[in-house]
Amino acid sequence: MALLVQKFGGTSVGTTERIEAVADKVCRFRKEGHDVVVVVSAMSGETNRLIALANDIMDEPTPREMDVLVSTGEQVTIALLSMALQKRGCDARSYTGSQVRILTDSSHTKARIKQIDEQRMREDLDAGRVVVVAGFQGIDDNGNITTLGRGGSDTTAVALAAALKADECQIYTDVDGVYTTDPRVVDSARRLERITFEEMLEMASLGSKVLQIRSVEFAGKYNVPLRVLSSFQEGEGTLITFEDENAMEQPVVSGIAFNRDEAKLT
């Protein structure tokens, strides 16, 4: 069976009911025989709430203390999800970024991952446990908590998948894949079954918000197959991988991305 890294964003874990639904999904994969590592974000709105608290205290909080503060959001989620998994008879153990030892540089609020010690995760996987890891955070050489900045939980998931040599990194979100354009704007938008890293990077750089550029770059660099799926409905989603050399006749245009906040003057 496969080793899967699954990432669930803030909307997917926004309430205890949704956390319970995530636990159902993860347990199903585990019972099918897969090894599973889960990366989660803070519950929807929690990071903004923590930032507002900081701003109530101080106009310009120091980046180090902001990292200490906002990293607590994911810590809540990993504990709740682990409890939900255990309630279902699915053995699980939660870890913060520092406990897994996601080693980063010291650039607070925008740290870069340098190294991951996967030993504890492998020991838990070998023991049949689901490993639940806080996204968006790590620790520097001096023991300071760091955060990875925008899209940090996606980056955490891809980095763990690369370190563990996972078969697939699955990104669960509120859409069921990558579309040819925004389906909320264009009714005829079509979900893509497969797209290359290069095409996904281009779409992300032009405004597509399904995945952050940084996580796609990381996946391409370390050859981690990515799959975008919906947390709220079943389906195959969209696989993001290298170009299939055997596919000679591919569409020239894979998708159209746009940004409503930009205008072109001619």
Buried (B, 14 or more C-beta within 10 A) or exposed (E): EEBBBBBBBBBBBBEEEBBBBBBEBBBEBBEEEBBBBBBBBBBBEBBEEBBEEBEEEEEEBEBBBBBBBBBBBBBBBBBBBBBBBBEBEBBBBBBBBBBBBBBBBEBBBBBBBEEBEBEBBBEBBEEEBBBBBBBBBBBBEEEBBBBBBEBBBBBBBBBBBBBBEBBBBBBBBBBBBBBBBBBEEEEEBEBBEBBBBBBBBBBBEEBBEBBBBBBBBBBBEBEBBBBBBBBBEEEEBBBBBEEEEEEEEEEEEBBBBEEEEEEEEE
